[in-house]
Amino acid sequence: MSASAALVAAAEGGIIGDGRTGANLALAVGAFGLAIGWLALALANRRVSTGNARAGGMAALAMGALGTVLAVLHLATASGGPGTGNGLVGAVVAVPLGLGAGFLGRRALTRCRSGATT
């Protein structure tokens, strides 16, 4: 199975369950990426003294992109509307979570780069 086919199947929920599974997966990835991005930004601002802010920023960017892609794929393949039990509302919520994770990861990387030159 190719990577693109696996992403489409995961977004549809066809790999491990009903239609809500793809939205729940996108929500979990987006929320986890948001938490990693927040921690990476705290590391970049020197509020927390342990860990690597650059690695956290890269991880948050990757998780944010993956969460957003999964949510958009689920939105594109979902049948019915909100309240039908297919996870449409979860996917709608997962899109800003993924975008927020990407934003925080990029901000942490920018802070790391500007902090290294001063």
QUIDAPE-V712756 format. One record per pair of residues at least 12 apart in sequence whose ideal C-beta (glycine too) atoms are under 10 Angstrom apart, sorted by the first residue. I is the first residue (numbers start at 1). J is the second residue. Records with the same first field share a line. If there is no record, write none. Layout:
I: J + J
//
This chain:
1: 15
4: 73
7: 22 + 66 + 69 + 70 + 73
8: 22 + 70 + 73 + 74 + 76 + 77
9: 22 + 73 + 77
10: 22 + 25 + 26 + 70 + 73 + 74
11: 23 + 25 + 26 + 69 + 70 + 71 + 72 + 73 + 74 + 75 + 76 + 77 + 78 + 87 + 91
12: 73 + 74 + 76 + 77 + 78 + 79 + 86 + 87
13: 25 + 74 + 77 + 78 + 86 + 87
14: 77
18: 85 + 86 + 87
19: 74 + 77 + 78 + 79 + 80 + 84 + 85 + 86 + 87 + 88 + 90 + 91
20: 74 + 78 + 85 + 86 + 87 + 88 + 89 + 90 + 91
21: 74 + 87 + 90
22: 70 + 71 + 73 + 74 + 75 + 77 + 78 + 86 + 87 + 90 + 91 + 94
23: 70 + 71 + 74 + 75 + 78 + 86 + 87 + 88 + 89 + 90 + 91 + 92 + 93 + 94
24: 74 + 87 + 90 + 91 + 94
25: 66 + 67 + 70 + 71 + 74 + 87 + 90 + 91 + 94
26: 66 + 67 + 68 + 69 + 70 + 71 + 72 + 73 + 74 + 75 + 87 + 90 + 91 + 93 + 94 + 95 + 97 + 98
27: 67 + 70 + 71 + 74 + 87 + 90 + 91 + 93 + 94 + 97 + 98
28: 63 + 67 + 70 + 94 + 97
29: 62 + 63 + 64 + 65 + 66 + 67 + 68 + 69 + 70 + 71 + 94 + 97 + 98 + 101
30: 63 + 64 + 66 + 67 + 68 + 70 + 71 + 93 + 94 + 95 + 96 + 97 + 98 + 99 + 100 + 101 + 102
31: 63 + 67 + 93 + 94 + 97 + 98 + 100 + 101
32: 59 + 60 + 63 + 64 + 66 + 67 + 97 + 101
33: 59 + 60 + 61 + 62 + 63 + 64 + 65 + 66 + 67 + 68 + 97 + 98 + 99 + 100 + 101 + 102 + 104 + 105
34: 60 + 63 + 64 + 67 + 96 + 97 + 98 + 99 + 100 + 101 + 102 + 103 + 104 + 105
35: 60 + 63 + 101 + 104
36: 55 + 56 + 57 + 58 + 59 + 60 + 61 + 62 + 63 + 64 + 101 + 104 + 105 + 108
37: 56 + 57 + 59 + 60 + 61 + 63 + 64 + 100 + 101 + 102 + 103 + 104 + 105 + 106 + 107 + 108
38: 56 + 60 + 100 + 101 + 104 + 105 + 108
39: 51 + 53 + 56 + 57 + 59 + 60 + 104 + 108
40: 52 + 53 + 54 + 55 + 56 + 57 + 58 + 59 + 60 + 61 + 101 + 104 + 105 + 107 + 108 + 109 + 111 + 112
41: 53 + 56 + 57 + 60 + 103 + 104 + 105 + 106 + 107 + 108 + 109 + 110 + 111 + 112
42: 56 + 104 + 108
43: 55 + 56 + 57 + 108 + 111 + 112
44: 56 + 57 + 104 + 107 + 108 + 109 + 110 + 111 + 112 + 113 + 114 + 115
45: 107 + 108 + 111 + 115
46: 111 + 115
52: 112
53: 108 + 109 + 111 + 112 + 115
54: 108 + 109 + 111 + 112 + 113 + 116
55: 108 + 112
56: 104 + 105 + 108 + 109 + 112
57: 104 + 105 + 106 + 107 + 108 + 109 + 110 + 111 + 112 + 113
58: 105 + 106 + 108 + 109 + 112
59: 101 + 105 + 108
60: 100 + 101 + 102 + 103 + 104 + 105 + 106 + 107 + 108 + 109
61: 101 + 102 + 103 + 104 + 105 + 106 + 108 + 109
62: 101 + 102 + 105
63: 97 + 98 + 101 + 102 + 105
64: 97 + 98 + 99 + 100 + 101 + 102 + 103 + 104 + 105 + 106
65: 98 + 99 + 101 + 102 + 105
66: 98 + 101 + 102
67: 94 + 95 + 96 + 97 + 98 + 99 + 100 + 101 + 102
68: 94 + 95 + 96 + 97 + 98 + 99 + 100 + 101 + 102
69: 95 + 98
70: 91 + 94 + 95 + 98
71: 87 + 90 + 91 + 92 + 93 + 94 + 95 + 96 + 97 + 98 + 99
72: 91 + 94 + 95 + 98
73: 91
74: 86 + 87 + 88 + 90 + 91 + 92 + 94 + 95
75: 87 + 88 + 90 + 91 + 92 + 94 + 95
76: 91
77: 91
78: 90 + 91 + 92
//
